[in-house]
Amino acid sequence: MDGFVAATAVGGGAALAAGLEDDHLGLDLLSGTAFTSYLWPGVALARLSEPTPTERLYLAAAAAMAGLGLFAVRRHGPVRSGPRNSRS
């Protein structure tokens, strides 16, 4: 099972880093984040070395936050950053 998870993580990360999933996922999912493309999230996912226990904790927390963020975007729409001008 671990080998399957590793293989899909490496393959998925490589696809993200290469931009193969940009059309499928849409870059609008990255709005409000520090990323302008899926390059660095893909590199992080495809990382080949075994993560340390601390890195595993960070990766698990990042995955949980990403999952909650996607759920919120699909339920409530994208988060807008910056000042709101309610009066024009």
N, C-alpha and C positions, 0 to 999 in steps of 0.2 A: 504494500500500500504506500509506503514512504517513497518508493521509487516512482510510482505513478504520480503522486503529488509533486515530486521534484521535477519530473519530466514535463508535466503540464504547466508548472510555474515557469520553468525555463522557456518553454515554447510560447506561452502566453506573454511573458515579459519581452521576449525577442520580437513578437508580433507588435506589441505596444511600442517598443523602442523604434521599430522600423516604420511605424506609421500605418501599418496594415489595418488597424482597427479604428482609425480616425473617422472614417465615414460611418461605420457601424455605431460607435459610441457617441460621436459628436463632440466637438471641442467645447460646446456650451456647458458640458458637465464640469469643465475645469474653471469656469468663471467663478471669481471670488477666491481662487486658490493661488498659490505661488507659481503654478505651472501654466505655461502657454501651449504646451504639447504633452503628449504621453511619453516622451523620451525618457525622462528621469524616473517616473513611476515604473516604466518598463524595465529600465536598468536595475532598479531596486528589486523588482519581482524576479528577474532572471539571474540574480546574483548566484554564482555557482558555489562559493565557499559555504561551509556549514556555519550558520549563525550561532553566536554565543547565547547563553541564557538571557542576558540583558537585551541583546538584539531581538531575540524571540519575543520578549515582552513588548518591546517597542513596535515590532511588526504586528503583533496581535492587537495592540491598542490602535495602531494606524488602520488596520483592516476593519476593526469595529467602528471607528469613526467614519471611515469611508462608506461602510455599509449603511450607517445611520444617515449620513449625508445624502446618499443616493435615495434612500427611502423618503427623506424629507423633500428632496427636489421633485420626486415623482408625485408626492402627495400635495405639496404646497407650492411648487414652482421654484425656480432658481432664487437663491439669496442675492439680493442686491447690496452692494457695498457703496459707501460714499454718502454724502448728504442728500437728504430728500427735500425737494422743493414742493411743499404742499400748496404753497401760495405762489401764483405767478402774476 
